């Protein structure tokens, strides 16, 4: 059984099964129980490209910054930079998988759960609940409980994406951020993604203390990433605050703007 569960094909097949199940369940549950109550999942197509692009850019910048700082402080060693056709196919498959993961997790955590709680208790409680549940969904990932940092960083990542969902008024921004973060982390910089190894353009090897490198959990297990995520939360919050200040139609922060 251990050999089966550690097989790369089994891991990816189970992830796709989870993706299909979650997306189907969320859409069906929303359609049956919530559609007529007035709140939305956040998948509206207005400014879809802009919101997705903003999220993708933020995610790419934050994980790139985190990876570079971890490398500069000696948390990882670059073994090789390699490209081949077979590796390209593998990375392309991982990219498609990460698209599914981003849509799956954001649709459930930031779309359905955050929207449902917000409809009853307001946006701040909704962001808090979706953040906690999102972190707990990763409880069984390899290396999650090696130290406290993986759980803390998944909490911070969930908070970041919950704020993106609320302030942008769209689910497309956290989907873009989530996709860029996972893809760049695993398929470009060679980290394990939440404990799951991926084919990557850059092959790296962890070294030094686990609090710096992140160990088997990847960059999300590093203290450096904790600081980068906090920085990202502050920057994105201030970005929307400044943009709304100069907007003709000002919208208060953490209010219902959907």
C-alpha positions in Angstrom: 0.0 0.0 0.0 2.9 2.4 0.8 4.4 1.7 -2.7 1.0 2.6 -4.3 0.5 5.8 -2.3 4.0 7.0 -3.1 3.7 6.3 -6.8 3.7 9.7 -8.8 0.9 8.5 -11.0 -1.3 7.6 -8.0 -0.6 11.0 -6.4 -1.5 12.9 -9.5 -4.6 10.7 -10.2 -5.8 11.2 -6.6 -5.3 15.0 -6.9 -7.3 15.1 -10.1 -10.1 13.0 -8.5 -10.1 15.5 -5.6 -10.3 18.4 -8.0 -13.2 17.0 -9.9 -15.0 16.0 -6.7 -14.5 19.4 -5.0 -15.5 21.5 -8.0 -18.6 19.4 -8.7 -19.6 19.4 -5.1 -19.2 23.2 -4.7 -21.1 24.0 -7.9 -23.9 21.6 -7.1 -24.2 22.8 -3.5 -24.2 26.5 -4.5 -26.8 25.9 -7.2 -29.1 23.9 -5.0 -28.8 25.8 -1.7 -27.3 29.3 -2.2 -27.9 30.6 -5.7 -31.1 32.4 -4.8 -29.8 34.0 -1.6 -28.1 36.9 -3.4 -24.3 36.3 -2.9 -21.9 35.2 -5.6 -19.0 32.8 -5.9 -16.9 35.5 -7.5 -16.5 34.0 -10.9 -18.0 36.9 -12.8 -16.3 37.7 -16.1 -16.1 41.5 -15.6 -12.3 42.4 -15.6 -11.5 38.7 -15.5 -8.2 39.1 -17.3 -7.1 42.0 -15.2 -7.9 40.4 -11.9 -6.3 37.1 -12.9 -3.2 38.9 -14.2 -2.8 40.9 -11.0 -3.0 37.8 -9.0 -0.6 35.9 -11.2 1.9 38.7 -11.0 1.7 39.0 -7.3 2.1 35.3 -6.8 5.1 35.1 -9.1 6.9 38.1 -7.5 6.3 36.9 -3.9 7.5 33.3 -4.5 10.5 34.5 -6.6 11.5 36.9 -3.8 11.1 34.1 -1.2 13.2 31.6 -3.2 16.0 34.1 -4.0 16.3 35.1 -0.3 16.3 31.4 0.8 19.1 30.7 -1.7 21.1 33.8 -0.7 21.0 32.8 2.9 22.2 29.2 2.0 18.9 27.4 2.5 19.1 25.7 -0.9 21.9 24.8 -3.3 21.3 24.9 -7.1 22.4 21.6 -8.5 21.7 22.2 -12.2 19.5 24.1 -14.7 18.2 21.7 -17.3 15.7 21.7 -20.1 14.6 18.7 -22.2 11.5 17.7 -24.2 10.5 15.1 -21.6 10.9 17.6 -18.8 8.9 20.1 -20.8 6.0 17.6 -21.1 6.2 16.9 -17.3 6.2 20.6 -16.4 3.3 21.2 -18.8 1.3 18.5 -17.1 2.2 20.0 -13.7 1.0 23.4 -14.9 -2.4 21.9 -15.9 -2.6 20.2 -12.5 -1.8 23.5 -10.8 -4.6 25.2 -12.7 -7.0 22.6 -11.4 -5.6 22.9 -7.9 -5.9 26.7 -7.9 -9.5 26.6 -9.2 -10.5 23.7 -6.9 -9.1 25.2 -3.6 -10.1 28.8 -4.3 -13.6 27.9 -5.5 -14.2 26.0 -2.2 -12.3 28.1 0.3 -12.6 31.6 -1.0 -15.6 31.2 -3.3 -18.1 29.0 -1.4 -17.0 28.9 2.2 -15.9 32.6 2.4 -19.0 33.7 0.5 -21.3 31.6 2.7 -19.9 32.8 6.0 -19.7 36.4 4.8 -23.4 36.3 3.9 -24.2 35.4 7.5 -21.5 37.0 9.6 -19.7 39.6 7.6 -16.4 39.8 5.7 -13.8 39.7 8.5 -15.1 36.5 10.1 -15.5 35.0 6.6 -11.8 35.7 5.8 -10.8 34.2 9.1 -12.9 31.0 8.7 -11.7 30.4 5.1 -8.1 31.0 6.2 -8.3 28.4 9.0 -10.2 25.8 6.9 -7.7 26.2 4.0 -4.8 25.5 6.3 -6.5 22.5 7.9 -7.1 21.0 4.4 -3.3 20.6 4.1 -3.1 18.7 7.4 -2.1 15.4 5.7 0.5 16.8 3.3 4.0 15.3 3.7 6.0 17.3 6.2 3.1 19.5 7.3 3.8 19.0 11.0 7.6 18.7 11.0 7.7 22.2 12.5 5.1 24.8 13.2 6.2 26.9 10.1 4.3 25.0 7.4 1.0 25.4 9.2 1.8 29.1 10.0 2.7 29.8 6.3 -0.4 28.0 4.9 -2.4 30.2 7.3 -0.6 33.3 6.0 -1.1 32.2 2.4 -4.8 31.6 3.0 -5.1 35.0 4.7 -3.4 36.6 1.7 -5.7 35.0 -0.8 -8.8 35.7 1.4 -7.9 39.3 1.4 -7.3 39.3 -2.4 -10.8 37.7 -2.8 -12.4 40.4 -0.6 -10.6 43.5 -1.8 -10.7 42.7 -5.5 -14.3 41.6 -5.5 -13.4 38.6 -7.6 -12.2 35.0 -7.2 -9.9 35.4 -10.2 -7.2 37.3 -8.4 -6.6 34.5 -5.7 -6.8 31.9 -8.4 -4.1 33.6 -10.4 -1.9 34.1 -7.3 -2.4 30.5 -6.2 -1.5 29.2 -9.7 1.7 31.4 -10.0 2.8 30.6 -6.5 2.6 26.8 -6.9 3.9 26.6 -10.4 6.9 28.9 -9.9 7.8 27.2 -6.6 7.6 23.7 -7.9 8.3 23.8 -11.6 10.8 26.7 -11.8 12.7 26.9 -8.5 12.6 23.2 -7.7 11.0 23.2 -4.3 8.5 20.6 -3.2 5.0 22.1 -3.2 3.4 21.7 0.2 5.5 18.5 0.5 4.8 17.2 -3.0 7.8 16.9 -5.4 7.5 18.2 -9.0 9.7 18.1 -12.2 11.4 21.5 -12.4 13.6 23.7 -14.6 16.0 24.3 -11.8 17.1 21.4 -9.6 17.9 22.4 -6.0 18.9 20.6 -2.8 18.0 21.8 0.7 20.8 22.5 3.1 21.3 24.1 6.5 18.6 24.4 9.1 15.0 23.3 8.2 13.7 26.7 9.5 15.6 28.4 6.7 15.3 25.8 3.8 11.7 24.6 4.6 12.9 21.0 4.5 10.6 18.4 2.8 7.7 20.8 2.8 9.4 23.2 0.4 9.6 27.0 0.5 6.3 27.1 2.5 8.1 25.6 5.4 10.7 28.4 5.6 10.8 31.3 8.0 11.9 33.5 5.1 8.5 32.7 3.4 6.7 33.8 6.6 8.2 37.2 6.3 7.5 37.4 2.5 3.9 36.4 3.0 3.4 39.1 5.7 5.0 41.6 3.4 2.7 40.5 0.6 -0.4 40.9 2.8 0.7 44.4 3.8 1.5 45.4 0.2 -1.7 44.1 -1.3 -3.9 45.7 1.4 -2.1 49.0 0.9 -2.3 48.7 -2.9 -6.1 48.4 -2.8 -6.5 51.0 -0.1 -4.5 53.5 -2.3 -6.3 52.5 -5.4 -9.7 53.0 -3.8 -8.7 56.3 -2.4 -8.1 57.7 -5.9 -11.1 55.9 -7.5 -14.2 57.8 -8.5 -16.3 55.1 -6.9 -14.7 54.6 -3.6 -15.3 51.2 -2.0 -14.5 50.6 1.7 -11.9 48.0 2.5 -13.3 44.6 3.7 -16.9 45.5 2.7 -19.2 43.8 0.4 -18.3 45.1 -3.0 -19.7 42.3 -5.2 
